[in-house]
Amino acid sequence: MANSAPDMRLAGMRVLVTRPAGRAKDLLAALHEQGAATLHIPMLVINELDAQRDAASIQCNRDRILDLDRYHKLIFISANAVHYGVNLVEQFWPQWPAQQPVLAIGKATATALADRGLNAIGGDGSMNSESLLATDELISVSGERIAIFRGMGGRETLADVMRERGASVDYIECYRRCAPRLDRAETLAQLSGFAPTAAIVNSGETLENLTALLPPDSALFDCPLIVPGDRVAALAGNLGYARAIPAANAGTAATLEALHTLPCV
């Protein structure tokens, strides 16, 4: 039987990828397999907490980790939260302290948890706080104590809604999201030379970092953006981008599906 023809639906497309370093490999490979040219410029950097600047947060995390067996549920926001959070837990608990439910936002987060031996609830759907809040495990949480593993800062929707439902919610903020330190002139020259026909932006913070880099007349404002949902699409419009296409989520498959709606050149 003859081999099927390769899927080259993105042939001729030039795609800017802005995922953090270390989190873009699968997306870049999938884009190349379908014929797209890519330029990877990370617009978000993930750093561990600083012992001096973040001393208060580090102590707070330690206290909450020592009480981890008193929480009814644990929620991990991202694969980065799994990496830094599970490493932190294992400093104090050689064995996982309890068998409470573990929930994940997004398939990548659930996969990262599975790789660490933790079976997660969630990991499907739109991969955001709203979809996780709609799961059976979080509908009725009155009287429960819940820990959220995440980076410093971020959206408050998940905690706010669970508190409205009667839960006590604590954050374990175990890493920082930072804007990259880039040579602006060099980066703008890269963008100009590559002339992307589409750009992939996986979060509002990533989009804001990209926008801060661009001059007001940048051609990128007229370039179609693939974004993870309506919230980031609305932000893109407010920031002056002409066209933002909301993917079903930030995962690779959904991103490719959104790209397939664009004409190749």
N, C-alpha and C positions, 0 to 999 in steps of 0.2 A: 504494500500500500504506500502510495506516495505521501511524503510529508506535507502537511498543510502549509500554506503560504504564511510567512510571518505577518503579524499585525503591525502595519506601518502607518497607522492612521494619523500619527503626529509628524510624519515626514515633512520637512520644510519649516517646521515651527521652531522658533528660538525662545526658550523658556528660562526666565530668571527664577531661581530657587533661593528662598531666604531662610530655610530651616536652619537651626543651630548646627554647628559642626558635630558630627557623630550621630545626628538624627536624620540625615538626608540620604543615606546610602541606598535604601530601598527605593525611594522616590526617583533618585537620579538614574538608577539602573532601569527602572520601569520606563522612564522617559526615553532613554537611549534605545531600549528594545523596540519602542514604537517609532523610532526614527527622528526624534526631536534632538536638536542641539541644546545644550544647557550651559548656563553660567551660574555657579553657586557662590553667592555672597551672603554669608550668615548675617542676619540682622538682629540676632538675639544671642547673647552669651550666657551660659549657665556656670555659675561659680559656687563653690562651697562657702559656708559662712566664715567670716574673718574673726579670729579669736579675740581681737581687741575691739573692733567696731561693733561686732555683734555679740558681745559677751553676755548681755542681758537675755537675748533670744536663746543663746546656747544653754544658759542655765535654766530658762523656762522649759526648753525642749527636754532637758535632762530630767527635770522634775516630773514632767508629764509622761515621759517614757518609763520612768520607774513605777508609775501608777497605771501602766498600760493594761494590766489585767482587770482594771476597774471600769474600763470602757465597754459599752455594749456593742459598738460597731466601730470599725476603722475604715476611713475613706482615703483613697489615694487619687490625687488629681491628675497625675501625669507619670510618664515613665521616669522622668527625672525625680519625682517625689518617691518613686519606688527605689531607685538607686540610692539616693541619699538617706531616705527614711529607713529603709530596711537595714542599711549599714549602721545607722544610728541605733536602731533597736538591738541589733546583734552585739553592740558594745556592752549592753547591760543585761541582755537576756540571751544566753547561749542557745536556749531553746525558746521557741515562740511562747509567750507567757500564757495565752488562753486560746480558746477555739471560737472566739467571737467572729461574726461575719465580717468579711473584708470586701469592700466595694471599690470599683474602679470606674473612672471616666475614660472611655475609649478603649479600643481594641489593643493599641500599643501598650497601654497601662496594664490591662489584664494579662497580656502576654508577658510583660516584664515581671509581674507578680508570679505568674506560673513558673517562670524561669528561676524564681527564688523559692519555689515550693509552696506557694500560697494560691489557693483557688479563689478567684474573685467573682463576685456577682456584678453584673453590668458588663461593660466593654462592647456594647452594640449600639445601635440607634444613632442619634445625632451627635454623640460624644460630647455632651455639654452638661452643665449643672441641671438644666431643666429636664433633660431626659432621665438623669439619675434620680431626680426628685419624684419622678412619676413611677418608679419601681415600687413593688409591693413592700420592700424592706424599709423604705423611707416614708411611706404614707402615714403610718401610725408609729410615732417615736416619742410620744409623751412620757416624760419621766426617765428617758434614756440619756446616757452620757456618750457622746460621740466625738471621736478625734478625727481631724482632717489633716492629712500630710500634704504639704504644698510648699511653694516657694514664698519668699517674703512678699507680702502685699498680694494684690489680685482681686478678683471679683468676690463680692460678699453674698451673692444670691443664695448659694447653697446653705451657708450657715444661717443667714437671716430667715429663710423659709423653715428650716428645721427648728429654729428657736421659736418661730411662730406656732409650730406644731407641738411645742412643749418640751423639746430636747435641750439639754445642756451641751454646748458645742465648744471644743477647744481646738486651736490650731497647733500643729507641730510644723513650724516653718523652717525647713532644713536646707534651703539653698537660696541663692539670689539670681534673679534674671536681670541682666545688664545690657545696655546698648554696647555694640562693638566699638572698639577703638580702630577706626579706619583712616587711612590717608584719603581725605575727601577728594582731592583733585585726581588721584590715581583711580579711585573707585568710580568717579563720574566718567573718567576716560574709558574704563572697562565697559560701563553701561552703554556709552555712546558707540563704541566700536562693535559691541555685540548686537545692539539695536533689538532688544527683545520684542517678540510679537505677543507674548503673554508673560505674566508674572504670578508666582504662587506665594501667597502670604498666609501663614497659618494661625495668626492671632492678632488681636487689636494692638498689642504692645509691639509686635514685629512691624506692623504697618506704620505705627507712629515713629519708630526708629528709622524706617526707610524714608518716610516723608521728611523727617528732620534733615536728612542728607541731601535731598533734592533741591535744586534751584526752582523758583516758581514757574519757569518756562520749560521744565523738563518734559521730554516726550513721553516719559513714563506715566504722566497723568492721563494720557490718552490711550495707554496700553491696557488691554483687558486684564483684570485681576481675578484670580481664583481665590476665594476666601471661604472660611469655614462657617457658613451660615449667615442669616440675615442681619445679626447684630454687627458683625464686622463689615458686611456690605454697606450698612447704613453709615458706619464710621468712615468708610472709604468715600462715600458721597459727600459727607461733611468736610472731608479733607481735600476735596477737589478732584477726585478721580472720576473720569467720565463713565467708566463701566466696571462694575464689580459683579462677578458671577458667583452666587453662593453655592458651594458644594454641600452635599448632605452632611459631611463632617470633614475633619482635617486629615483623614487617612488617605493612603496612597490610592486605593481603588476609587474612592469618591472623587478625589482630585483629578484623576485621569478621566473619569466620566464627565466631569465638568469641562475639562479641556477638549473633549471630543465634540462639544457643542460649538467650538470655534472653527472657522475655516483655516486650513493650512495655506501657507503662502510659498 
